[in-house]
Amino acid sequence: MCRSIKTLRPPAIPDEATEEDIRAAALQFVRKVSGFRAPAAHNQEVFDRAVDEIAAATVRLMDGLEVRGAAVRTP
């Protein structure tokens, strides 16, 4: 039904996850949990809202994680 959700934190990916990466993971999660690849029109709003909420929760999670032993990046 859908591809696997990838790990979004370094060192699994070399840089910080992009908004696109986070949204794609949220979409995959909602697809997996709901069992729908694409929702019917009458479910589209709740489907999209779930993706938005999971993406926002993912951003909060990523912002709060402390990865010990990880190299500090400098801009």
DADA-V853563 format. One record per helix or strand of 3 or more residues. SS is the DSSP state (@ for helix, = for strand). FROM is the first residue (numbers start at 1). TO is the last residue. If there is no record, write none. Layout:
SS,FROM,TO
SS,FROM,TO
This chain:
@,19,34
@,41,64
